[in-house]
Amino acid sequence: MTNPGVKTPRERYRVQMQAEIKQCAWQQIATAGASALSLNAIAKQVGMSGPALYRYFASRDELITELIRDAYRSLADTLRAARESGADLTGLAYALRKWALADPQRYFLIYGTPVPGYHAPDDTTEISNEILTMLIEACSVGGADPQVTPFDTHLEHHRRWADDRSVPTTTLHRAMSFWTRLHGVLSLELAGHFTGMEFDPALLFADELNTLITH
């Protein structure tokens, strides 16, 4: 009787080949960017024909989708592990920065320039929402009482993206400020825009984070 939890040799080989193909794809993205991803070039690198590779990924977009899923899942797991270990908003910020610096191309695939002609499926948005939900939860703890702004008023009628309807709009605003400003610093740093400016990006990141937490 076959154990449903045990993969057959063919299934294990398929998983192994998919992992090898994705590794080659990451290498190609690091060299030329996601928009230049070529299945034929990857096929040559892994030693198979173009048509043979399509047995593992039916199209370039399917491969990109798997890479995006892996990237989002990796970040979600990283932040969840930080939360479970007791990390507060500051801890989440540094977990995000460490994750981004460890693999800039993975970061840019999900937070950089969209790949022309590619449209991500809904389930990638669901994983992204997991990350945002953890951030909102962290923003609900502590912090000064914020003054209501025009954007807060606007958010009252544009907050369907937040799963928990009971979260105050000012908390959502705080989470959005955290997300956009820290991603702004990270994106500029990883893209090399601070090169030659003779300051430490880590200190800028820390300063922006301190401003967000204390205001």
Rosetta blueprint (number, residue, H / E / L):
1 M L
2 T L
3 N L
4 P L
5 G L
6 V L
7 K L
8 T L
9 P H
10 R H
11 E H
12 R H
13 Y H
14 R H
15 V H
16 Q H
17 M H
18 Q H
19 A H
20 E H
21 I H
22 K H
23 Q H
24 C H
25 A H
26 W H
27 Q H
28 Q H
29 I H
30 A H
31 T H
32 A H
33 G L
34 A H
35 S H
36 A H
37 L L
38 S L
39 L H
40 N H
41 A H
42 I H
43 A H
44 K H
45 Q H
46 V H
47 G L
48 M L
49 S L
50 G H
51 P H
52 A H
53 L H
54 Y L
55 R L
56 Y L
57 F L
58 A L
59 S L
60 R H
61 D H
62 E H
63 L H
64 I H
65 T H
66 E H
67 L H
68 I H
69 R H
70 D H
71 A H
72 Y H
73 R H
74 S H
75 L H
76 A H
77 D H
78 T H
79 L H
80 R H
81 A H
82 A H
83 R H
84 E H
85 S L
86 G L
87 A L
88 D L
89 L H
90 T H
91 G H
92 L H
93 A H
94 Y H
95 A H
96 L H
97 R H
98 K H
99 W H
100 A H
101 L H
102 A H
103 D L
104 P H
105 Q H
106 R H
107 Y H
108 F H
109 L H
110 I H
111 Y H
112 G L
113 T L
114 P L
115 V L
116 P L
117 G L
118 Y L
119 H L
120 A L
121 P L
122 D H
123 D H
124 T H
125 T H
126 E H
127 I H
128 S H
129 N H
130 E H
131 I H
132 L H
133 T H
134 M H
135 L H
136 I H
137 E H
138 A H
139 C H
140 S L
141 V L
142 G L
143 G L
144 A L
145 D L
146 P L
147 Q L
148 V L
149 T L
150 P H
151 F H
152 D H
153 T H
154 H H
155 L H
156 E L
157 H L
158 H L
159 R L
160 R L
161 W L
162 A L
163 D L
164 D L
165 R L
166 S L
167 V L
168 P L
169 T H
170 T H
171 T H
172 L H
173 H H
174 R H
175 A H
176 M H
177 S H
178 F H
179 W H
180 T H
181 R H
182 L H
183 H H
184 G H
185 V H
186 L H
187 S H
188 L H
189 E H
190 L H
191 A L
192 G L
193 H L
194 F L
195 T L
196 G L
197 M L
198 E L
199 F L
200 D L
201 P H
202 A H
203 L H
204 L H
205 F H
206 A H
207 D H
208 E H
209 L H
210 N H
211 T H
212 L H
213 I H
214 T H
215 H L
